[in-house]
Amino acid sequence: MNVLVIGATGKSGRPVVDALVARGAKVRAAARTPGAAAPGVEPVRFDWADRDTWLPALEGAEGLYVVGPFGQPEPELLMHQLLDQAGDVRRVVLLSVLGADRLPSLVPMASWEHDVRMSGREWTVLRPNWFQQNFGEGFAEGLRTRGVLGLPAGDAAVSFVDTRDVGEVAAIALTSDGHGGQVYDLTGPSALTHGEALRLLGQASGRTLRYEALEPADFADAMRRGGGGERAVEWQLALFRHVRGGGNAAVTSAVHDVTGHPARSFPAYVAGA
Ligand SMILES: NC(=O)c1ccc[n+]([C@@H]2O[C@H](COP(=O)([O-])OP(=O)(O)OC[C@H]3O[C@@H](n4cnc5c(N)ncnc54)[C@H](OP(=O)(O)O)[C@@H]3O)[C@@H](O)[C@H]2O)c1
């Protein structure tokens, strides 16, 4: 099966590519800077902001994994138009986010999910919790330089999910039957607070790492100072409101149900297992 992976070099896209190759799929790995070719992987340039790159990337694709156009103006319109142009694609797996149906409409995932459902294709929606891998890449700067992670997450527990499990679930949904019309809430096997997560990470790395519970307004100001647009700021605030309200603490069996193995734990991620 030929699969186009949009966002192929990111935290979720990389394990999706790996899992697809392991299942014998031919992957077209799409990003603005798509990286090098590898067995079973053809890099292709794709930019949400440049429609001329869309059709060449989509050509011949039967399956599509799509990380949506976050950070772009009009992210709803872009997803809508991409799905309109996805000629031969018969299976779509969308990366959404846990709680997409409970978030305010300024977060575009509910609109993306609606478009995927209405696309006339066999669709599967993945709603992962926050990624364990954020602690290695997403939150990197403050942790690396000061050993401090400041977020407006309060002391709420989060059942962080390993992106390798997200990748496996996506690859299974794209390459086998029985996953059409499914929405999978993907979590790790237990919930822990950001403080607990950093304690485990600190013990493993021999560093003192500290979580700082930020006031939402201070977090928003820091985002604005870093160049974040107003919509991106509100979007992040909504996601963290969901966390503080306990919406990211539940543990689901979806990873186990789809892959047949238990979801990878945070301690296993920290140990590099
Ligand atoms: N991080 C989490 O904990 C988490 C949890 C649940 C859901 N999500 C959702 O996951 C999404 C982010 O996915 P991710 O964490 O895998 O992202 P990521 O690690 O930031 O990677 C983004 C990927 O998209 C590509 N990309 C960025 N801008 C692009 C553009 N204009 N056109 C084409 N490709 C572009 C990047 O490559 P180039 O830069 O080379 O283009 C890269 O391959 C968001 O929608 C978020 O809501 C994240």
The ligand as an ORCA input file, in Angstrom:
! r2SCAN-3c Opt
* xyz 0 1
  N       2.732     17.184     21.214
  C       1.739     16.565     21.833
  O       1.830     16.188     23.007
  C       0.489     16.274     21.081
  C      -0.461     15.416     21.631
  C      -1.645     15.160     20.925
  C      -1.835     15.747     19.683
  N      -0.884     16.580     19.188
  C      -1.124     17.215     17.902
  O      -0.059     16.857     17.065
  C       0.172     17.892     16.132
  C       1.635     18.109     16.101
  O       2.218     16.908     15.683
  P       3.688     16.532     16.045
  O       3.865     16.679     17.526
  O       4.036     15.253     15.387
  O       4.427     17.769     15.376
  P       5.912     18.166     15.352
  O       6.779     17.203     16.108
  O       6.001     19.607     15.704
  O       6.202     17.991     13.804
  C       5.510     18.746     12.851
  C       5.662     18.064     11.502
  O       4.902     18.795     10.548
  C       5.801     19.350      9.580
  N       5.328     20.698      9.257
  C       5.380     21.802     10.032
  N       4.876     22.851      9.364
  C       4.511     22.384      8.150
  C       3.943     22.989      6.985
  N       3.670     24.306      6.907
  N       3.678     22.207      5.916
  C       3.968     20.889      5.941
  N       4.506     20.265      7.002
  C       4.796     21.010      8.080
  C       7.173     19.331     10.218
  O       8.220     19.274      9.261
  P       8.805     20.607      8.565
  O       9.047     21.590      9.670
  O      10.043     20.155      7.855
  O       7.755     21.038      7.615
  C       7.083     18.039     10.998
  O       7.260     16.932     10.136
  C      -0.689     19.054     16.550
  O      -1.826     19.073     15.746
  C      -1.042     18.709     17.982
  O      -2.261     19.257     18.402
  C       0.273     16.830     19.829
*
